[in-house]
């Protein structure tokens, strides 16, 4: 029988790998150009007419970089556009959202103890919120384009806090923080796709035609680029949060997410100031440390309500499949010393990844993970510390495949 679960896991792995690769390319180029632009020497009268220059050394070679505010006398034909990194990151991230959270909505997206909604409703909320988020953000930017940009940043922070609370009110804790990251990443990628690149193309077209570009296009692109600069680090935190239950399984997960955005501001402010040779604002590290300790304190609050203790929907077929009683006993004996509300394994204060495997409903709910990590592979238990026997792994495989009808 062709193992669809294993194939699906590899597809998810491949998409996740692609997402990480493209994100590294996007964030890396973004951070490099921000540091480059802030660090340019603009106090030199350059014969080329460039606005600034910088000398850099890397990989055994020296680079002489100049930036033109408009364009050199002759527009180069091989102009490189940095855009595919952003597009590929968003597309691969959305594909991963579909594979994990949309197709596995009953397991990862919905928590009936938070909001008892159908899978299609949860997916619809996700899609509408991502699109609406961009619309609201874009409207704010247009209103505040000529205003104090600090006011706009405060307004944007208010939107992010509101969305954090909203997501925590309709999705599971894991999905809430992940969606806040997707919400922010959608804004960032749309900035590139809808604003920054189109504005740059207008400027290039004007220069080629011999027209003086309207400075508003550069001003708007700079506004959006600055926002992307400050939003990058929080997005990375939110995307990694699903691996750490202390970040998403707290009753205060939405406040934790809001504080992470403030940490992103303090960290980026330090590096931006350093690159611009505007001083060494070490106070930002103290502010970051205080925010982080506050997050740690909030994370120790009681864990979020467990998902329903009754197997239902897709989980029901695993609870009713042949061999379930045997598998439940195996899991209790080999896994539940760690995967419990109060783990008894020395050194563990909470269940790894927030997964509890004590009740029949919990085992049925995590059937696919048990099959892939303890049946089809030997990933769990770690180093086989609880001495799971080959026959027990075979029983897990047989049970899962029986429930799948194969």
N, C-alpha and C positions, 0 to 999 in steps of 0.2 A: 504493500500500500504506500502510495506517495504521501509523505508526511507533510501536510499542509501547515501544521503548527511550526515545524522546524523551518520550512521554507519562509513562512511569514516572519519568523524571528530574524532570519538572515536578511530579508528585504528591509525590515526595520533597522537592522544594524547598518546595512549599506546606506540607507537614506540618512541615518544619524551621522555616519562617517562623512558623507558628502556635506551635510549641514555644518559640521565642525570645521571641515576644510575650507569651505567658502566663507564661514564666519571669521576664521583666522585671517583669510585674505582681505576681507572687508575691513575688519577692525585694525589689522596691521597697517594697511595703506592709509586708513583714516587717521590713526594716531601719528603716523609718520608725517603726513602732510600738515597736520595741525602743529606738530612740533617744529617742522620746517618753516611754516609761515610765521609763527611767533618768534622764531629765532633769527630771521633774516636781518642782516645789517642794512638799515635803510638810511644811514647817515653818510653814505658814500655817493659821490657824484659819478655815476657809471656812464662810460662813453656809449654803451649800448642803449641807454635810455631806460634800463630796467629799474623797477622800484626798489629792489634789494637783492642781495646776494649772500651766499654762504658757501664756505669750503667744508667738505666732509671727507672722512676717510673710512673705508669699509672694504673688507675682503682683499686687502693688499693694494688697493687703488685709491686714487684721489678724485673727488667729484667737485666740480665748480658749478653751482646751481644759481640761476638767476630767475627772478619772478617779474613778469610784466603785468602791469595793471590793465592795460588794453591789449596790445599785441606788438610783436617786433615789426620791423619795416616789411618783412615778407612773412606771410603766414605759412608755416611748414605744412607740407602735404601729409606727413605721417604723424599727425597729432593723436596722442593716446588719450582715450577717455576712460576714466575709472568709474565704471558703472555695473559691469557684469557681476562683480563681487557682491554688491548689494542685492541685485535681482536674484541671483542664485541662492543667496543665504535665505531670503524670504521664501522663495518657492520651495526649497528643500525643507525649511522649517514648517511650512504649511502642510507639505506632504506628510511630514512626521506627525503633525497634529491630527491629520486624518487617520493615519495608520494606527496610532496609539489611542487617541482620545475620542475620535468619532466612531471608529469601528469597534472600539472597546468601551463605549460610553457607559455601559452598565457597571463596568469594573473600575474605571478610572475617572470618568467625568462626573458621574452622578453619585451623590451620597444622600439617600432618602432621609437621613436624620437632619440634613440641612435643607433640602428642598426635594419633595417627592414628585419629580417630573419625569416625563417620558424621554427616551433617548432622542427622538426627533426634536423635541422641544429644547433639549440641552444643546444640540448641534445648531439649531436655529438661533438660539441666544448667542452662541459663540460667534457665528458668522455675522449676525447683525451688529453685535457689539464691536467687532473689528472694523467694519465699514463705518459705523456711526462714530467711532473714536476718531478716525481720520477726518471726518466731516467737521466735527466739533473743533478739533485742534486746528484745522486749516482755517476755519472761520475766525478763531481767536487770533491767529497770526495775521490775518488780513486786517482785523480791527486795530490791532496793536502795532502795525508795521512802522508807524511813525512815532509811537509812544516810547516811554522808558521801557527798555527790554526787561528790566528787572520785574516790572509789573506783570509782563507777559509770563515770565518764568514762574512767578507766584501763582498766577491763574492756571498755568499748566500743571503745577504741583497739586492744586486743588482738584483738577480733573482726575489726576492719577490716584489721589487718595479716595475720591468718590468711586472710581472704578475698582479699586482694591476692595473696598467695602462691598460693592455690588457683587463682584465675583465670589467673594467669600460667603455671600448670602444665597447663592444659587448653585455653586459647584462644590465638589469635594475640596478639601484643603489643598491637596496636591494640584488639582486642576486649576484652582483659583489663582495660585501664584504663577503657574505656568501660563495661564491666559493673560495675566497682567503683563508678563514678559512679551507674549505674542502681540498684545495690544500696543505696547510701546515700540516693538520692532516693526510693526506695520506702519506706524507713524514715521519711523526713521527711514524705512525703505521707500515709502511713498514720497517723502521729502526729496529723495534722490530722483525717483522716477517721474514725479509730477512737477517738481519745482526746480531743483538744482540743475539737472542735466538740460531740461528744456530752456531754462534761462541762459545757460552757457551757450547753447546752440544759437539762440537769438543774437547774442553778443558776437559770436563768431561770424554769423551770416552778415551782420551789419558791417563788421570790419572788412570782410572779403568784398562787400559791395561798396566800400569806401564811405560808409555812413558812420557818424559818431554814435556809439551805443548809448542807450538810455541808462544812466547810472542806477536806476531803480532795480534793474534786474540783478545786478551784482549785490545790491543791498539786501534784497530778499533772499538770494542764495546764501549770503553770509549769515543771515538770521537763522535759516533752517540748518545750516552746517553747524552752527554753534549749539543748537538744541541737540543734534545728533551726538556732538562731542560729550555733552553732559549726561546723556541718556544711556550711553554704551555700557558702562560698568554695572548699573542696576539691572540691565537686561541680562547680562551674563550671570549675575547672582540668581535672578529669577529662573533662568533656564536650568541652572544647576540645583535649584532648591528641591526638586522632586526626589533627589537622592538623600535628602536630609530631613527626616520627619520633624526635628525640632524647629525647622523653619516654617513648615506648612501645617503641622498638626496641633498648633496652639490655638486657643480661642482668640488670640490676638494676632493671628497671622496677617490680617490686613494692615494692622499698625506696623508690624515688622516690615512688611513690604514698603510702606510709606517711608519708614526710617532709612531703608536701603537707598531710596532715591536721594535723600539728604546726604548719605555717605558718598554717593556718586559725585555729588556737587563738591563736597569738601576735598575729595581725592583729586578730582580733575582740576580744581582751582589751584591746588598746590603745584601740579605739574605744568599747568598753563602758565602760572606765574614764573616758574623756574625757566621754562623754555623762552619766555619773553624777556628774561633778564630783569624782571620787575621785583626782585627780592626773593626771600626764602621764607614764605609764610608758614613757619612750623606750627603755628596755632591750629592749622587745619588737621594735623595729625592728632592733636589732643581732642579736637571736636569729633574726629572720626572714631577715636577710641571710646569716647563717652557714648556716642551713638551705638557703637557695637556692643558695649556692655549693657546698654539699655535693651538691645535686641536679645542678648543672652538671657537677661532677667525675664523678659516677656515670654521667651520660649519655654521657661520652666513652669509656666502656668499649666493648669490641667489640660491634658490632651483633648483635642476636639472629640465630639461625640462619635462613637463607633458607628459605622454603617450598620444598616439593619442586620439583626442576628438571624433573620429567616432567609434561607436560600430561596431566591425567586428569579424569574426570567431565565436567562441562559444558565445561571448557576444551578437551577433546579435539576437539569438533566444529569449533572455530575453527582448530585446528592442521591439520585435515584438509580444511577448506573450500577451494574453488577461489579462487585468488588469494593464498593465505597466503604463499607464497614471496616474491611481489612486495611484499606489505605488510611482511613481515619486513625486507626490504632497505630499504624506505622508512623504517621506524622506526629502523633502525640508522643510516641516513644523516642523519635529521632530528631524532631524539629522544635517541639513546643517548649523545650527548656530555654530556648532563645526567643522564639516567636510567641511571646506571651505578654499579657498586659503587665505582668511583673516577672521579667526573666529571672531564672534561678542560676543561669550560667554566670560564673564569677566575672566581674568587670562590666557586665551589661546592665545599663540602667533603664533601657527602653528597647522594644523589639526592633531589630534591624529593618530599616526602611519603613518602619511603622506597620509591618505585616504581622498580624496575629494569627496563629494557627492552632487554636484551642478547641473551638466549637466546630460542629459539623458544617454550619453555615459558612464559617471562615475558610475551612478547607475547600468547600465547594466553590467559593468565590475566587479563590486563588488557584484553581485547578490547572490552568495553563502554565503558570509559573512553576508549580510543583512538578508538573510533567517535564518541562524543559530543563529545570535546574537539578532535579533529584531523580528523574526517571530516565530521560533521554541522555542527559549528561551527568557528570559527577561534580558539578559546581557546588551543590549543597548535599549534605552539610559540609562546611569548609574543612578541607583536609580530611573529610570523613571522620571528624572527631567523635561523632556519636555511633560510629561503626554500623552504618547502614549496609545491609547485606545485598548481594546481587539479586537474590530472589525478591527482596523487598522493592528494589528498583524495577524489576520486571513486573511486579504486581501493580505498581503505579502506572507503568506504561500500558498494561492491559486494561486497567480501569479507565484511563483517559480515552483510549481508542474505542473502548466499548461505548462510552458516552457519546463519542463522535460518530458512532455507527459504522466503524471500520475495523 
